[in-house]
Amino acid sequence: MPEPAKSLFREVLPKQGKLCVEDVTTMVLCKPKLLPLKSVTLEKLEKMQRAAQETIHQQERAERDQQQLNEEHT
């Protein structure tokens, strides 16, 4: 068997009594990270999308009005 590498620390085991190791998890506090609810870019995209939808609705209304006028004249 190969010899183990020499360690800087010497292992010490008790000759009497019990060896007890306690591992307790604790909460670690960290700096709070404040994030905006909506980013500026997302707000711009939503505004552009609303404007595009409004334009589409206006075009659809104009087409319906035009069709109604054409039906009335025929």
mmCIF file of the N, C-alpha and C atoms, coordinates in Angstrom:
data_MODEL
# 
_entry.id   MODEL 
# 
loop_
_atom_site.group_PDB 
_atom_site.id 
_atom_site.type_symbol 
_atom_site.label_atom_id 
_atom_site.label_alt_id 
_atom_site.label_comp_id 
_atom_site.label_asym_id 
_atom_site.label_entity_id 
_atom_site.label_seq_id 
_atom_site.pdbx_PDB_ins_code 
_atom_site.Cartn_x 
_atom_site.Cartn_y 
_atom_site.Cartn_z 
_atom_site.occupancy 
_atom_site.B_iso_or_equiv 
_atom_site.pdbx_formal_charge 
_atom_site.auth_seq_id 
_atom_site.auth_comp_id 
_atom_site.auth_asym_id 
_atom_site.auth_atom_id 
_atom_site.pdbx_PDB_model_num 
ATOM 1   N N  . MET A 1 1  ? 0.827   -1.182 0.000   1.00 0.00 ? 1  MET A N  1 
ATOM 2   C CA . MET A 1 1  ? 0.000   0.000  0.000   1.00 0.00 ? 1  MET A CA 1 
ATOM 3   C C  . MET A 1 1  ? 0.870   1.242  0.000   1.00 0.00 ? 1  MET A C  1 
ATOM 4   N N  . PRO A 1 2  ? 0.528   2.258  -0.810  1.00 0.00 ? 2  PRO A N  1 
ATOM 5   C CA . PRO A 1 2  ? 1.348   3.471  -0.801  1.00 0.00 ? 2  PRO A CA 1 
ATOM 6   C C  . PRO A 1 2  ? 1.148   4.241  0.493   1.00 0.00 ? 2  PRO A C  1 
ATOM 7   N N  . GLU A 1 3  ? 2.179   4.935  0.899   1.00 0.00 ? 3  GLU A N  1 
ATOM 8   C CA . GLU A 1 3  ? 2.109   5.716  2.131   1.00 0.00 ? 3  GLU A CA 1 
ATOM 9   C C  . GLU A 1 3  ? 1.279   6.973  1.887   1.00 0.00 ? 3  GLU A C  1 
ATOM 10  N N  . PRO A 1 4  ? 0.420   7.354  2.857   1.00 0.00 ? 4  PRO A N  1 
ATOM 11  C CA . PRO A 1 4  ? -0.370  8.574  2.681   1.00 0.00 ? 4  PRO A CA 1 
ATOM 12  C C  . PRO A 1 4  ? 0.540   9.799  2.717   1.00 0.00 ? 4  PRO A C  1 
ATOM 13  N N  . ALA A 1 5  ? 0.117   10.834 2.019   1.00 0.00 ? 5  ALA A N  1 
ATOM 14  C CA . ALA A 1 5  ? 0.904   12.073 1.996   1.00 0.00 ? 5  ALA A CA 1 
ATOM 15  C C  . ALA A 1 5  ? 0.948   12.657 3.398   1.00 0.00 ? 5  ALA A C  1 
ATOM 16  N N  . LYS A 1 6  ? 2.078   13.240 3.758   1.00 0.00 ? 6  LYS A N  1 
ATOM 17  C CA . LYS A 1 6  ? 2.212   13.816 5.090   1.00 0.00 ? 6  LYS A CA 1 
ATOM 18  C C  . LYS A 1 6  ? 1.339   15.062 5.181   1.00 0.00 ? 6  LYS A C  1 
ATOM 19  N N  . SER A 1 7  ? 0.594   15.153 6.262   1.00 0.00 ? 7  SER A N  1 
ATOM 20  C CA . SER A 1 7  ? -0.320  16.265 6.470   1.00 0.00 ? 7  SER A CA 1 
ATOM 21  C C  . SER A 1 7  ? 0.313   17.276 7.421   1.00 0.00 ? 7  SER A C  1 
ATOM 22  N N  . LEU A 1 8  ? -0.122  18.508 7.306   1.00 0.00 ? 8  LEU A N  1 
ATOM 23  C CA . LEU A 1 8  ? 0.356   19.541 8.223   1.00 0.00 ? 8  LEU A CA 1 
ATOM 24  C C  . LEU A 1 8  ? -0.276  19.370 9.600   1.00 0.00 ? 8  LEU A C  1 
ATOM 25  N N  . PHE A 1 9  ? -1.412  18.681 9.640   1.00 0.00 ? 9  PHE A N  1 
ATOM 26  C CA . PHE A 1 9  ? -2.127  18.496 10.893  1.00 0.00 ? 9  PHE A CA 1 
ATOM 27  C C  . PHE A 1 9  ? -2.040  17.033 11.323  1.00 0.00 ? 9  PHE A C  1 
ATOM 28  N N  . ARG A 1 10 ? -1.928  16.849 12.620  1.00 0.00 ? 10 ARG A N  1 
ATOM 29  C CA . ARG A 1 10 ? -1.853  15.502 13.158  1.00 0.00 ? 10 ARG A CA 1 
ATOM 30  C C  . ARG A 1 10 ? -3.231  15.127 13.687  1.00 0.00 ? 10 ARG A C  1 
ATOM 31  N N  . GLU A 1 11 ? -3.724  13.953 13.303  1.00 0.00 ? 11 GLU A N  1 
ATOM 32  C CA . GLU A 1 11 ? -5.044  13.505 13.731  1.00 0.00 ? 11 GLU A CA 1 
ATOM 33  C C  . GLU A 1 11 ? -4.986  13.093 15.191  1.00 0.00 ? 11 GLU A C  1 
ATOM 34  N N  . VAL A 1 12 ? -5.925  13.603 15.968  1.00 0.00 ? 12 VAL A N  1 
ATOM 35  C CA . VAL A 1 12 ? -5.983  13.281 17.393  1.00 0.00 ? 12 VAL A CA 1 
ATOM 36  C C  . VAL A 1 12 ? -7.341  12.665 17.676  1.00 0.00 ? 12 VAL A C  1 
ATOM 37  N N  . LEU A 1 13 ? -7.353  11.443 18.170  1.00 0.00 ? 13 LEU A N  1 
ATOM 38  C CA . LEU A 1 13 ? -8.595  10.774 18.529  1.00 0.00 ? 13 LEU A CA 1 
ATOM 39  C C  . LEU A 1 13 ? -8.634  10.597 20.035  1.00 0.00 ? 13 LEU A C  1 
ATOM 40  N N  . PRO A 1 14 ? -9.792  10.835 20.655  1.00 0.00 ? 14 PRO A N  1 
ATOM 41  C CA . PRO A 1 14 ? -9.867  10.687 22.113  1.00 0.00 ? 14 PRO A CA 1 
ATOM 42  C C  . PRO A 1 14 ? -9.765  9.216  22.525  1.00 0.00 ? 14 PRO A C  1 
ATOM 43  N N  . LYS A 1 15 ? -9.115  8.987  23.647  1.00 0.00 ? 15 LYS A N  1 
ATOM 44  C CA . LYS A 1 15 ? -8.961  7.621  24.146  1.00 0.00 ? 15 LYS A CA 1 
ATOM 45  C C  . LYS A 1 15 ? -10.148 7.245  25.024  1.00 0.00 ? 15 LYS A C  1 
ATOM 46  N N  . GLN A 1 16 ? -10.819 8.220  25.611  1.00 0.00 ? 16 GLN A N  1 
ATOM 47  C CA . GLN A 1 16 ? -11.983 7.973  26.457  1.00 0.00 ? 16 GLN A CA 1 
ATOM 48  C C  . GLN A 1 16 ? -13.098 8.930  26.043  1.00 0.00 ? 16 GLN A C  1 
ATOM 49  N N  . GLY A 1 17 ? -14.332 8.568  26.349  1.00 0.00 ? 17 GLY A N  1 
ATOM 50  C CA . GLY A 1 17 ? -15.466 9.449  26.092  1.00 0.00 ? 17 GLY A CA 1 
ATOM 51  C C  . GLY A 1 17 ? -15.987 9.318  24.671  1.00 0.00 ? 17 GLY A C  1 
ATOM 52  N N  . LYS A 1 18 ? -16.865 10.224 24.356  1.00 0.00 ? 18 LYS A N  1 
ATOM 53  C CA . LYS A 1 18 ? -17.516 10.194 23.049  1.00 0.00 ? 18 LYS A CA 1 
ATOM 54  C C  . LYS A 1 18 ? -17.029 11.357 22.189  1.00 0.00 ? 18 LYS A C  1 
ATOM 55  N N  . LEU A 1 19 ? -16.993 11.103 20.920  1.00 0.00 ? 19 LEU A N  1 
ATOM 56  C CA . LEU A 1 19 ? -16.644 12.147 19.965  1.00 0.00 ? 19 LEU A CA 1 
ATOM 57  C C  . LEU A 1 19 ? -17.952 12.641 19.357  1.00 0.00 ? 19 LEU A C  1 
ATOM 58  N N  . CYS A 1 20 ? -18.198 13.907 19.476  1.00 0.00 ? 20 CYS A N  1 
ATOM 59  C CA . CYS A 1 20 ? -19.467 14.467 19.001  1.00 0.00 ? 20 CYS A CA 1 
ATOM 60  C C  . CYS A 1 20 ? -19.183 15.592 18.014  1.00 0.00 ? 20 CYS A C  1 
ATOM 61  N N  . VAL A 1 21 ? -19.833 15.504 16.869  1.00 0.00 ? 21 VAL A N  1 
ATOM 62  C CA . VAL A 1 21 ? -19.719 16.564 15.869  1.00 0.00 ? 21 VAL A CA 1 
ATOM 63  C C  . VAL A 1 21 ? -21.120 17.093 15.625  1.00 0.00 ? 21 VAL A C  1 
ATOM 64  N N  . GLU A 1 22 ? -21.280 18.389 15.726  1.00 0.00 ? 22 GLU A N  1 
ATOM 65  C CA . GLU A 1 22 ? -22.590 18.998 15.552  1.00 0.00 ? 22 GLU A CA 1 
ATOM 66  C C  . GLU A 1 22 ? -22.563 19.879 14.309  1.00 0.00 ? 22 GLU A C  1 
ATOM 67  N N  . ASP A 1 23 ? -23.448 19.590 13.393  1.00 0.00 ? 23 ASP A N  1 
ATOM 68  C CA . ASP A 1 23 ? -23.527 20.378 12.163  1.00 0.00 ? 23 ASP A CA 1 
ATOM 69  C C  . ASP A 1 23 ? -24.892 21.052 12.134  1.00 0.00 ? 23 ASP A C  1 
ATOM 70  N N  . VAL A 1 24 ? -24.901 22.342 12.367  1.00 0.00 ? 24 VAL A N  1 
ATOM 71  C CA . VAL A 1 24 ? -26.155 23.087 12.422  1.00 0.00 ? 24 VAL A CA 1 
ATOM 72  C C  . VAL A 1 24 ? -26.188 24.058 11.249  1.00 0.00 ? 24 VAL A C  1 
ATOM 73  N N  . THR A 1 25 ? -27.287 24.011 10.514  1.00 0.00 ? 25 THR A N  1 
ATOM 74  C CA . THR A 1 25 ? -27.418 24.973 9.414   1.00 0.00 ? 25 THR A CA 1 
ATOM 75  C C  . THR A 1 25 ? -27.970 26.276 9.972   1.00 0.00 ? 25 THR A C  1 
ATOM 76  N N  . THR A 1 26 ? -27.397 27.357 9.550   1.00 0.00 ? 26 THR A N  1 
ATOM 77  C CA . THR A 1 26 ? -27.853 28.671 9.990   1.00 0.00 ? 26 THR A CA 1 
ATOM 78  C C  . THR A 1 26 ? -28.125 29.539 8.776   1.00 0.00 ? 26 THR A C  1 
ATOM 79  N N  . MET A 1 27 ? -28.954 30.537 8.985   1.00 0.00 ? 27 MET A N  1 
ATOM 80  C CA . MET A 1 27 ? -29.262 31.452 7.893   1.00 0.00 ? 27 MET A CA 1 
ATOM 81  C C  . MET A 1 27 ? -28.105 32.425 7.703   1.00 0.00 ? 27 MET A C  1 
ATOM 82  N N  . VAL A 1 28 ? -27.822 32.724 6.464   1.00 0.00 ? 28 VAL A N  1 
ATOM 83  C CA . VAL A 1 28 ? -26.773 33.676 6.140   1.00 0.00 ? 28 VAL A CA 1 
ATOM 84  C C  . VAL A 1 28 ? -27.443 34.893 5.522   1.00 0.00 ? 28 VAL A C  1 
ATOM 85  N N  . LEU A 1 29 ? -27.221 36.033 6.113   1.00 0.00 ? 29 LEU A N  1 
ATOM 86  C CA . LEU A 1 29 ? -27.827 37.256 5.595   1.00 0.00 ? 29 LEU A CA 1 
ATOM 87  C C  . LEU A 1 29 ? -26.945 37.838 4.496   1.00 0.00 ? 29 LEU A C  1 
ATOM 88  N N  . CYS A 1 30 ? -27.594 38.264 3.429   1.00 0.00 ? 30 CYS A N  1 
ATOM 89  C CA . CYS A 1 30 ? -26.843 38.886 2.348   1.00 0.00 ? 30 CYS A CA 1 
ATOM 90  C C  . CYS A 1 30 ? -27.508 40.213 1.999   1.00 0.00 ? 30 CYS A C  1 
ATOM 91  N N  . LYS A 1 31 ? -26.824 40.998 1.206   1.00 0.00 ? 31 LYS A N  1 
ATOM 92  C CA . LYS A 1 31 ? -27.358 42.297 0.824   1.00 0.00 ? 31 LYS A CA 1 
ATOM 93  C C  . LYS A 1 31 ? -28.633 42.109 0.007   1.00 0.00 ? 31 LYS A C  1 
ATOM 94  N N  . PRO A 1 32 ? -29.665 42.891 0.295   1.00 0.00 ? 32 PRO A N  1 
ATOM 95  C CA . PRO A 1 32 ? -30.881 42.771 -0.513  1.00 0.00 ? 32 PRO A CA 1 
ATOM 96  C C  . PRO A 1 32 ? -30.635 43.300 -1.920  1.00 0.00 ? 32 PRO A C  1 
ATOM 97  N N  . LYS A 1 33 ? -31.244 42.648 -2.871  1.00 0.00 ? 33 LYS A N  1 
ATOM 98  C CA . LYS A 1 33 ? -31.101 43.073 -4.257  1.00 0.00 ? 33 LYS A CA 1 
ATOM 99  C C  . LYS A 1 33 ? -32.433 43.652 -4.699  1.00 0.00 ? 33 LYS A C  1 
ATOM 100 N N  . LEU A 1 34 ? -32.451 44.925 -4.952  1.00 0.00 ? 34 LEU A N  1 
ATOM 101 C CA . LEU A 1 34 ? -33.673 45.586 -5.384  1.00 0.00 ? 34 LEU A CA 1 
ATOM 102 C C  . LEU A 1 34 ? -33.742 45.545 -6.899  1.00 0.00 ? 34 LEU A C  1 
ATOM 103 N N  . LEU A 1 35 ? -34.806 44.943 -7.394  1.00 0.00 ? 35 LEU A N  1 
ATOM 104 C CA . LEU A 1 35 ? -34.995 44.851 -8.833  1.00 0.00 ? 35 LEU A CA 1 
ATOM 105 C C  . LEU A 1 35 ? -36.233 45.653 -9.207  1.00 0.00 ? 35 LEU A C  1 
ATOM 106 N N  . PRO A 1 36 ? -36.183 46.346 -10.314 1.00 0.00 ? 36 PRO A N  1 
ATOM 107 C CA . PRO A 1 36 ? -37.383 47.072 -10.736 1.00 0.00 ? 36 PRO A CA 1 
ATOM 108 C C  . PRO A 1 36 ? -38.484 46.083 -11.107 1.00 0.00 ? 36 PRO A C  1 
ATOM 109 N N  . LEU A 1 37 ? -39.732 46.490 -10.854 1.00 0.00 ? 37 LEU A N  1 
ATOM 110 C CA . LEU A 1 37 ? -40.836 45.602 -11.202 1.00 0.00 ? 37 LEU A CA 1 
ATOM 111 C C  . LEU A 1 37 ? -40.883 45.371 -12.702 1.00 0.00 ? 37 LEU A C  1 
ATOM 112 N N  . LYS A 1 38 ? -40.643 46.419 -13.462 1.00 0.00 ? 38 LYS A N  1 
ATOM 113 C CA . LYS A 1 38 ? -40.575 46.294 -14.916 1.00 0.00 ? 38 LYS A CA 1 
ATOM 114 C C  . LYS A 1 38 ? -39.382 47.116 -15.381 1.00 0.00 ? 38 LYS A C  1 
ATOM 115 N N  . SER A 1 39 ? -38.653 46.558 -16.294 1.00 0.00 ? 39 SER A N  1 
ATOM 116 C CA . SER A 1 39 ? -37.507 47.290 -16.807 1.00 0.00 ? 39 SER A CA 1 
ATOM 117 C C  . SER A 1 39 ? -37.995 48.346 -17.794 1.00 0.00 ? 39 SER A C  1 
ATOM 118 N N  . VAL A 1 40 ? -37.179 49.315 -18.037 1.00 0.00 ? 40 VAL A N  1 
ATOM 119 C CA . VAL A 1 40 ? -37.519 50.389 -18.968 1.00 0.00 ? 40 VAL A CA 1 
ATOM 120 C C  . VAL A 1 40 ? -37.741 49.810 -20.357 1.00 0.00 ? 40 VAL A C  1 
ATOM 121 N N  . THR A 1 41 ? -36.920 48.863 -20.740 1.00 0.00 ? 41 THR A N  1 
ATOM 122 C CA . THR A 1 41 ? -37.048 48.245 -22.062 1.00 0.00 ? 41 THR A CA 1 
ATOM 123 C C  . THR A 1 41 ? -38.378 47.518 -22.188 1.00 0.00 ? 41 THR A C  1 
ATOM 124 N N  . LEU A 1 42 ? -38.763 46.792 -21.151 1.00 0.00 ? 42 LEU A N  1 
ATOM 125 C CA . LEU A 1 42 ? -40.032 46.070 -21.179 1.00 0.00 ? 42 LEU A CA 1 
ATOM 126 C C  . LEU A 1 42 ? -41.200 47.043 -21.285 1.00 0.00 ? 42 LEU A C  1 
ATOM 127 N N  . GLU A 1 43 ? -41.130 48.151 -20.562 1.00 0.00 ? 43 GLU A N  1 
ATOM 128 C CA . GLU A 1 43 ? -42.194 49.153 -20.647 1.00 0.00 ? 43 GLU A CA 1 
ATOM 129 C C  . GLU A 1 43 ? -42.284 49.729 -22.055 1.00 0.00 ? 43 GLU A C  1 
ATOM 130 N N  . LYS A 1 44 ? -41.140 49.983 -22.689 1.00 0.00 ? 44 LYS A N  1 
ATOM 131 C CA . LYS A 1 44 ? -41.146 50.500 -24.059 1.00 0.00 ? 44 LYS A CA 1 
ATOM 132 C C  . LYS A 1 44 ? -41.759 49.489 -25.019 1.00 0.00 ? 44 LYS A C  1 
ATOM 133 N N  . LEU A 1 45 ? -41.395 48.210 -24.855 1.00 0.00 ? 45 LEU A N  1 
ATOM 134 C CA . LEU A 1 45 ? -41.950 47.168 -25.720 1.00 0.00 ? 45 LEU A CA 1 
ATOM 135 C C  . LEU A 1 45 ? -43.461 47.056 -25.548 1.00 0.00 ? 45 LEU A C  1 
ATOM 136 N N  . GLU A 1 46 ? -43.933 47.119 -24.308 1.00 0.00 ? 46 GLU A N  1 
ATOM 137 C CA . GLU A 1 46 ? -45.374 47.044 -24.067 1.00 0.00 ? 46 GLU A CA 1 
ATOM 138 C C  . GLU A 1 46 ? -46.091 48.244 -24.678 1.00 0.00 ? 46 GLU A C  1 
ATOM 139 N N  . LYS A 1 47 ? -45.490 49.421 -24.580 1.00 0.00 ? 47 LYS A N  1 
ATOM 140 C CA . LYS A 1 47 ? -46.091 50.622 -25.167 1.00 0.00 ? 47 LYS A CA 1 
ATOM 141 C C  . LYS A 1 47 ? -46.168 50.482 -26.686 1.00 0.00 ? 47 LYS A C  1 
ATOM 142 N N  . MET A 1 48 ? -45.097 49.979 -27.305 1.00 0.00 ? 48 MET A N  1 
ATOM 143 C CA . MET A 1 48 ? -45.095 49.775 -28.756 1.00 0.00 ? 48 MET A CA 1 
ATOM 144 C C  . MET A 1 48 ? -46.159 48.753 -29.151 1.00 0.00 ? 48 MET A C  1 
ATOM 145 N N  . GLN A 1 49 ? -46.304 47.702 -28.366 1.00 0.00 ? 49 GLN A N  1 
ATOM 146 C CA . GLN A 1 49 ? -47.289 46.666 -28.666 1.00 0.00 ? 49 GLN A CA 1 
ATOM 147 C C  . GLN A 1 49 ? -48.707 47.223 -28.558 1.00 0.00 ? 49 GLN A C  1 
ATOM 148 N N  . ARG A 1 50 ? -48.981 48.019 -27.523 1.00 0.00 ? 50 ARG A N  1 
ATOM 149 C CA . ARG A 1 50 ? -50.308 48.630 -27.386 1.00 0.00 ? 50 ARG A CA 1 
ATOM 150 C C  . ARG A 1 50 ? -50.604 49.548 -28.562 1.00 0.00 ? 50 ARG A C  1 
ATOM 151 N N  . ALA A 1 51 ? -49.604 50.329 -28.980 1.00 0.00 ? 51 ALA A N  1 
ATOM 152 C CA . ALA A 1 51 ? -49.792 51.237 -30.116 1.00 0.00 ? 51 ALA A CA 1 
ATOM 153 C C  . ALA A 1 51 ? -50.073 50.445 -31.390 1.00 0.00 ? 51 ALA A C  1 
ATOM 154 N N  . ALA A 1 52 ? -49.366 49.349 -31.597 1.00 0.00 ? 52 ALA A N  1 
ATOM 155 C CA . ALA A 1 52 ? -49.579 48.527 -32.792 1.00 0.00 ? 52 ALA A CA 1 
ATOM 156 C C  . ALA A 1 52 ? -50.969 47.898 -32.763 1.00 0.00 ? 52 ALA A C  1 
ATOM 157 N N  . GLN A 1 53 ? -51.408 47.426 -31.617 1.00 0.00 ? 53 GLN A N  1 
ATOM 158 C CA . GLN A 1 53 ? -52.740 46.833 -31.511 1.00 0.00 ? 53 GLN A CA 1 
ATOM 159 C C  . GLN A 1 53 ? -53.820 47.881 -31.765 1.00 0.00 ? 53 GLN A C  1 
ATOM 160 N N  . GLU A 1 54 ? -53.628 49.079 -31.252 1.00 0.00 ? 54 GLU A N  1 
ATOM 161 C CA . GLU A 1 54 ? -54.599 50.155 -31.480 1.00 0.00 ? 54 GLU A CA 1 
ATOM 162 C C  . GLU A 1 54 ? -54.673 50.491 -32.964 1.00 0.00 ? 54 GLU A C  1 
ATOM 163 N N  . THR A 1 55 ? -53.537 50.517 -33.641 1.00 0.00 ? 55 THR A N  1 
ATOM 164 C CA . THR A 1 55 ? -53.514 50.789 -35.084 1.00 0.00 ? 55 THR A CA 1 
ATOM 165 C C  . THR A 1 55 ? -54.274 49.704 -35.837 1.00 0.00 ? 55 THR A C  1 
ATOM 166 N N  . ILE A 1 56 ? -54.081 48.455 -35.453 1.00 0.00 ? 56 ILE A N  1 
ATOM 167 C CA . ILE A 1 56 ? -54.777 47.342 -36.105 1.00 0.00 ? 56 ILE A CA 1 
ATOM 168 C C  . ILE A 1 56 ? -56.281 47.465 -35.884 1.00 0.00 ? 56 ILE A C  1 
ATOM 169 N N  . HIS A 1 57 ? -56.697 47.798 -34.662 1.00 0.00 ? 57 HIS A N  1 
ATOM 170 C CA . HIS A 1 57 ? -58.123 47.954 -34.378 1.00 0.00 ? 57 HIS A CA 1 
ATOM 171 C C  . HIS A 1 57 ? -58.728 49.086 -35.213 1.00 0.00 ? 57 HIS A C  1 
ATOM 172 N N  . GLN A 1 58 ? -57.996 50.179 -35.343 1.00 0.00 ? 58 GLN A N  1 
ATOM 173 C CA . GLN A 1 58 ? -58.490 51.300 -36.150 1.00 0.00 ? 58 GLN A CA 1 
ATOM 174 C C  . GLN A 1 58 ? -58.636 50.885 -37.608 1.00 0.00 ? 58 GLN A C  1 
ATOM 175 N N  . GLN A 1 59 ? -57.669 50.139 -38.128 1.00 0.00 ? 59 GLN A N  1 
ATOM 176 C CA . GLN A 1 59 ? -57.744 49.678 -39.515 1.00 0.00 ? 59 GLN A CA 1 
ATOM 177 C C  . GLN A 1 59 ? -58.924 48.733 -39.707 1.00 0.00 ? 59 GLN A C  1 
ATOM 178 N N  . GLU A 1 60 ? -59.146 47.846 -38.746 1.00 0.00 ? 60 GLU A N  1 
ATOM 179 C CA . GLU A 1 60 ? -60.278 46.918 -38.847 1.00 0.00 ? 60 GLU A CA 1 
ATOM 180 C C  . GLU A 1 60 ? -61.599 47.675 -38.821 1.00 0.00 ? 60 GLU A C  1 
ATOM 181 N N  . ARG A 1 61 ? -61.708 48.693 -37.943 1.00 0.00 ? 61 ARG A N  1 
ATOM 182 C CA . ARG A 1 61 ? -62.927 49.507 -37.899 1.00 0.00 ? 61 ARG A CA 1 
ATOM 183 C C  . ARG A 1 61 ? -63.145 50.232 -39.217 1.00 0.00 ? 61 ARG A C  1 
ATOM 184 N N  . ALA A 1 62 ? -62.069 50.769 -39.782 1.00 0.00 ? 62 ALA A N  1 
ATOM 185 C CA . ALA A 1 62 ? -62.178 51.484 -41.055 1.00 0.00 ? 62 ALA A CA 1 
ATOM 186 C C  . ALA A 1 62 ? -62.622 50.530 -42.162 1.00 0.00 ? 62 ALA A C  1 
ATOM 187 N N  . GLU A 1 63 ? -62.103 49.311 -42.183 1.00 0.00 ? 63 GLU A N  1 
ATOM 188 C CA . GLU A 1 63 ? -62.503 48.326 -43.196 1.00 0.00 ? 63 GLU A CA 1 
ATOM 189 C C  . GLU A 1 63 ? -63.974 47.954 -43.036 1.00 0.00 ? 63 GLU A C  1 
ATOM 190 N N  . ARG A 1 64 ? -64.427 47.760 -41.782 1.00 0.00 ? 64 ARG A N  1 
ATOM 191 C CA . ARG A 1 64 ? -65.837 47.424 -41.544 1.00 0.00 ? 64 ARG A CA 1 
ATOM 192 C C  . ARG A 1 64 ? -66.746 48.566 -41.987 1.00 0.00 ? 64 ARG A C  1 
ATOM 193 N N  . ASP A 1 65 ? -66.338 49.788 -41.652 1.00 0.00 ? 65 ASP A N  1 
ATOM 194 C CA . ASP A 1 65 ? -67.134 50.947 -42.069 1.00 0.00 ? 65 ASP A CA 1 
ATOM 195 C C  . ASP A 1 65 ? -67.199 51.033 -43.587 1.00 0.00 ? 65 ASP A C  1 
ATOM 196 N N  . GLN A 1 66 ? -66.089 50.775 -44.243 1.00 0.00 ? 66 GLN A N  1 
ATOM 197 C CA . GLN A 1 66 ? -66.038 50.827 -45.711 1.00 0.00 ? 66 GLN A CA 1 
ATOM 198 C C  . GLN A 1 66 ? -66.938 49.747 -46.304 1.00 0.00 ? 66 GLN A C  1 
ATOM 199 N N  . GLN A 1 67 ? -66.927 48.552 -45.728 1.00 0.00 ? 67 GLN A N  1 
ATOM 200 C CA . GLN A 1 67 ? -67.777 47.463 -46.222 1.00 0.00 ? 67 GLN A CA 1 
ATOM 201 C C  . GLN A 1 67 ? -69.250 47.807 -46.037 1.00 0.00 ? 67 GLN A C  1 
ATOM 202 N N  . GLN A 1 68 ? -69.588 48.429 -44.901 1.00 0.00 ? 68 GLN A N  1 
ATOM 203 C CA . GLN A 1 68 ? -70.980 48.814 -44.662 1.00 0.00 ? 68 GLN A CA 1 
ATOM 204 C C  . GLN A 1 68 ? -71.426 49.868 -45.670 1.00 0.00 ? 68 GLN A C  1 
ATOM 205 N N  . LEU A 1 69 ? -70.545 50.815 -45.972 1.00 0.00 ? 69 LEU A N  1 
ATOM 206 C CA . LEU A 1 69 ? -70.885 51.838 -46.964 1.00 0.00 ? 69 LEU A CA 1 
ATOM 207 C C  . LEU A 1 69 ? -71.085 51.203 -48.332 1.00 0.00 ? 69 LEU A C  1 
ATOM 208 N N  . ASN A 1 70 ? -70.235 50.261 -48.704 1.00 0.00 ? 70 ASN A N  1 
ATOM 209 C CA . ASN A 1 70 ? -70.350 49.588 -49.997 1.00 0.00 ? 70 ASN A CA 1 
ATOM 210 C C  . ASN A 1 70 ? -71.644 48.780 -50.073 1.00 0.00 ? 70 ASN A C  1 
ATOM 211 N N  . GLU A 1 71 ? -72.039 48.133 -48.976 1.00 0.00 ? 71 GLU A N  1 
ATOM 212 C CA . GLU A 1 71 ? -73.266 47.340 -48.959 1.00 0.00 ? 71 GLU A CA 1 
ATOM 213 C C  . GLU A 1 71 ? -74.495 48.236 -49.062 1.00 0.00 ? 71 GLU A C  1 
ATOM 214 N N  . GLU A 1 72 ? -74.437 49.417 -48.445 1.00 0.00 ? 72 GLU A N  1 
ATOM 215 C CA . GLU A 1 72 ? -75.572 50.340 -48.493 1.00 0.00 ? 72 GLU A CA 1 
ATOM 216 C C  . GLU A 1 72 ? -75.777 50.892 -49.897 1.00 0.00 ? 72 GLU A C  1 
ATOM 217 N N  . HIS A 1 73 ? -74.709 51.097 -50.643 1.00 0.00 ? 73 HIS A N  1 
ATOM 218 C CA . HIS A 1 73 ? -74.803 51.669 -51.985 1.00 0.00 ? 73 HIS A CA 1 
ATOM 219 C C  . HIS A 1 73 ? -75.205 50.626 -53.017 1.00 0.00 ? 73 HIS A C  1 
ATOM 220 N N  . THR A 1 74 ? -75.069 49.368 -52.729 1.00 0.00 ? 74 THR A N  1 
ATOM 221 C CA . THR A 1 74 ? -75.435 48.350 -53.724 1.00 0.00 ? 74 THR A CA 1 
ATOM 222 C C  . THR A 1 74 ? -76.807 47.798 -53.503 1.00 0.00 ? 74 THR A C  1 
# 
